[in-house]
Amino acid sequence: MNPQTMILDAEEAIKQKRNMTLVVPRPFKNKPKGFPRGSLLAEQTKSNVNSYDPRKILDWLKNNGLYDGNK
């Protein structure tokens, strides 16, 4: 998933007052520094399905210069 897609998904999740669901590789060895911690929803052989607070995703993107808060 690219940053623009994450931004759109996070903004939509905030509008709908829900969390984001992301599938991450297992193990998540190359997790970017400061990436938010999610809640485990499902564990699979090669990946995990996690729920994330969309505001934390946007904050992380903003802290990394990938989101400015404007559309």
C-alpha positions as CSV (number, residue, x, y, z in Angstrom):
1,M,0.0,0.0,0.0
2,N,1.4,3.4,-0.9
3,P,1.2,6.5,1.3
4,Q,-1.6,8.1,-0.8
5,T,-3.8,5.0,-0.4
6,M,-3.1,4.9,3.3
7,I,-4.1,8.6,3.6
8,L,-7.4,8.1,1.7
9,D,-8.2,5.0,3.7
10,A,-7.4,6.7,7.0
11,E,-9.4,9.7,6.2
12,E,-12.4,7.6,5.2
13,A,-12.1,5.5,8.4
14,I,-12.1,8.7,10.5
15,K,-15.3,9.9,8.7
16,Q,-16.9,6.5,9.3
17,K,-15.7,6.5,13.0
18,R,-13.9,3.1,12.6
19,N,-10.4,1.7,12.7
20,M,-8.3,0.7,9.7
21,T,-7.5,-2.9,8.9
22,L,-4.1,-3.7,7.4
23,V,-2.5,-6.9,6.5
24,V,1.2,-6.9,7.5
25,P,3.9,-9.5,6.8
26,R,4.8,-12.0,9.5
27,P,7.2,-11.4,11.0
28,F,7.0,-7.7,10.5
29,K,10.9,-7.4,10.5
30,N,11.2,-4.2,8.5
31,K,8.5,-2.3,10.3
32,P,9.2,1.4,9.7
33,K,10.5,3.4,12.7
34,G,7.6,4.8,14.7
35,F,4.9,2.9,12.9
36,P,1.8,2.6,15.1
37,R,1.1,-0.5,17.0
38,G,-2.1,-2.3,15.9
39,S,-4.4,-4.8,17.5
40,L,-4.1,-8.3,16.2
41,L,-7.4,-9.4,14.5
42,A,-6.1,-12.6,12.8
43,E,-2.9,-14.6,12.6
44,Q,-2.1,-16.3,9.3
45,T,0.9,-18.3,8.1
46,K,2.7,-15.5,6.3
47,S,0.8,-12.4,7.6
48,N,-1.2,-10.9,10.4
49,V,-4.4,-8.8,10.1
50,N,-4.2,-5.8,12.4
51,S,-6.6,-3.0,13.3
52,Y,-5.1,0.5,13.6
53,D,-6.3,3.9,14.8
54,P,-6.5,5.9,11.6
55,R,-5.4,9.1,13.5
56,K,-2.2,7.3,14.5
57,I,-1.5,6.3,10.9
58,L,-2.0,9.9,9.7
59,D,0.2,11.2,12.5
60,W,2.9,8.7,11.5
61,L,2.6,9.7,7.8
62,K,2.8,13.4,8.8
63,N,5.9,12.8,11.0
64,N,7.6,11.2,8.0
65,G,6.7,14.1,5.6
66,L,4.2,12.0,3.7
67,Y,1.0,13.9,4.8
68,D,0.4,17.6,5.4
69,G,-3.2,17.4,6.7
70,N,-4.6,19.2,3.6
71,K,-6.5,17.7,0.7
